[in-house]
Amino acid sequence: MAILLTLATALPLAAQTGRPLAGRDDSEAPTVSFRPFFLVSPERAAAKQTFEAVFDKSLLPFWGGGVQVALRSGIYIEVSASRFEKTGQRAFVFNGQAFPLGIPLTAKITPLEVSAGYRFTLSPRIIPYAGAGMARYAYVETSGFSDSGENVDTTHAGYLVVGGVEVRAHRWVGVSIDVQYTHVTGILGTAGISKDFGEDNLGGTAVRVKVLVGR
């Protein structure tokens, strides 16, 4: 009887002061965590025919970085900037087919993206998330043998949706992979071969890999 009474009184004490059996101790997690990150993002351009005509491919490599503000409640806000730059050649379209002209053309795309969403903590190490936000694309196009008025330097905004999963590799380091769709109109489709192909979305579908530093 004395042994049973001793165990009964000991168990609640262990539950209050011992290590949790599963999951993380949310009382140790910061209320707000600022987490800078490095970003690599190959994007399949929505304007597939336009980019294949100029660069012989529609998979565009972006790289950049940003910062994520993660709340203990699961809500997060993220700001990122990235860049793509490549030199191809001018082309013209005849009967739906592109023909290269051999004239160098350089395109620079600089997205600035702001998103917000929710992180679902399934375990201390596996954290799926989903969000949506706004994207501001700066686009610069220069070409040889062209006047300054023929070059392009413009900026337009659009929207994005994203979903992925973060894996905590260390207490202070996380690696995430997600799929993001971006829709930005007003830059392509008004002139040139993008107009001939009827393609007006400068965005696309990207697989983004991020290395985050912070809890």
ZAMARGU-4260 file (C-alpha; in steps of 0.2 Angstrom, whole numbers, plus 5000, padded with zeros to 4 digits):
<rodrens>
0) 5000/5000/5000 | 5014/5012/5005 | 5023/5008/4988 | 5007/5012/4978 | 5004/5028/4987
5) 5022/5033/4984 | 5021/5030/4965 | 5004/5039/4964 | 5012/5055/4971 | 5028/5053/4961
10) 5020/5052/4944 | 5012/5070/4944 | 5028/5077/4949 | 5037/5069/4935 | 5024/5075/4922
15) 5027/5093/4929 | 5046/5094/4929 | 5052/5080/4918 | 5057/5081/4899 | 5041/5080/4887
20) 5038/5063/4880 | 5035/5069/4863 | 5035/5085/4853 | 5044/5101/4857 | 5042/5112/4873
25) 5033/5127/4866 | 5038/5137/4881 | 5056/5137/4876 | 5052/5143/4858 | 5053/5162/4855
30) 5038/5172/4853 | 5045/5180/4837 | 5059/5173/4827 | 5069/5182/4814 | 5076/5170/4802
35) 5087/5175/4787 | 5089/5163/4773 | 5098/5159/4756 | 5087/5155/4741 | 5090/5145/4725
40) 5074/5143/4714 | 5073/5136/4697 | 5057/5142/4689 | 5048/5135/4674 | 5043/5150/4664
45) 5024/5152/4660 | 5030/5161/4644 | 5038/5144/4638 | 5038/5148/4619 | 5045/5165/4622
50) 5060/5160/4633 | 5064/5145/4622 | 5065/5156/4607 | 5077/5168/4615 | 5087/5157/4627
55) 5084/5139/4620 | 5076/5134/4637 | 5061/5139/4648 | 5069/5134/4665 | 5076/5149/4673
60) 5088/5149/4688 | 5085/5162/4701 | 5095/5165/4717 | 5094/5177/4731 | 5089/5178/4749
65) 5077/5186/4762 | 5071/5185/4780 | 5056/5176/4788 | 5047/5182/4803 | 5040/5166/4812
70) 5028/5168/4826 | 5025/5155/4840 | 5007/5154/4835 | 5012/5147/4818 | 5009/5162/4807
75) 5024/5168/4797 | 5028/5183/4786 | 5042/5182/4773 | 5051/5195/4762 | 5063/5189/4748
80) 5073/5196/4733 | 5080/5186/4719 | 5088/5188/4702 | 5089/5180/4685 | 5101/5186/4671
85) 5105/5178/4654 | 5110/5183/4637 | 5102/5175/4622 | 5097/5181/4605 | 5083/5190/4596
90) 5071/5180/4586 | 5056/5183/4575 | 5040/5172/4573 | 5033/5166/4557 | 5018/5154/4555
95) 5020/5151/4574 | 5038/5146/4573 | 5053/5156/4580 | 5069/5159/4570 | 5084/5166/4579
100) 5092/5182/4572 | 5110/5180/4580 | 5108/5197/4588 | 5113/5197/4607 | 5099/5200/4619
105) 5101/5201/4638 | 5086/5199/4650 | 5087/5203/4669 | 5072/5198/4681 | 5072/5204/4699
110) 5057/5198/4709 | 5053/5206/4726 | 5041/5195/4735 | 5031/5197/4751 | 5020/5183/4758
115) 5012/5177/4773 | 5005/5160/4779 | 5004/5147/4792 | 5017/5134/4798 | 5009/5117/4804
120) 5021/5109/4817 | 5018/5090/4814 | 5034/5086/4824 | 5049/5096/4831 | 5058/5093/4814
125) 5045/5092/4801 | 5035/5108/4798 | 5023/5110/4782 | 5018/5127/4777 | 5007/5136/4765
130) 5005/5154/4761 | 5001/5168/4748 | 5006/5185/4744 | 5012/5198/4731 | 5026/5199/4719
135) 5034/5214/4711 | 5045/5210/4695 | 5058/5222/4688 | 5062/5217/4670 | 5076/5225/4660
140) 5080/5220/4642 | 5094/5226/4632 | 5100/5221/4615 | 5114/5225/4603 | 5111/5236/4588
145) 5096/5244/4596 | 5091/5261/4601 | 5089/5266/4619 | 5070/5267/4616 | 5069/5249/4610
150) 5076/5243/4626 | 5064/5238/4640 | 5065/5244/4659 | 5049/5241/4668 | 5041/5235/4684
155) 5024/5226/4687 | 5016/5217/4702 | 5006/5201/4703 | 5002/5188/4715 | 5009/5171/4722
160) 5004/5155/4731 | 5016/5144/4739 | 5017/5127/4749 | 5031/5116/4755 | 5039/5108/4770
165) 5053/5113/4782 | 5065/5101/4790 | 5075/5106/4805 | 5092/5100/4803 | 5098/5108/4819
170) 5091/5119/4832 | 5097/5135/4823 | 5097/5128/4805 | 5082/5123/4794 | 5081/5118/4776
175) 5064/5120/4766 | 5058/5115/4749 | 5042/5122/4742 | 5033/5124/4726 | 5028/5142/4721
180) 5017/5149/4707 | 5018/5167/4702 | 5007/5177/4690 | 5014/5194/4684 | 5006/5202/4669
185) 5009/5219/4660 | 5027/5216/4655 | 5026/5202/4642 | 5013/5201/4628 | 5012/5219/4623
190) 5026/5218/4609 | 5039/5207/4602 | 5038/5188/4601 | 5029/5186/4617 | 5015/5196/4609
195) 5016/5184/4593 | 5015/5169/4605 | 5001/5176/4615 | 5011/5174/4631 | 5009/5188/4645
200) 5014/5180/4661 | 5032/5183/4667 | 5030/5172/4682 | 5029/5153/4682 | 5031/5138/4693
205) 5046/5137/4704 | 5054/5124/4715 | 5062/5134/4729 | 5076/5128/4741 | 5080/5138/4756
210) 5093/5137/4770 | 5086/5146/4785 | 5096/5152/4801 | 5086/5154/4817 | 5074/5145/4828
</rodrens>
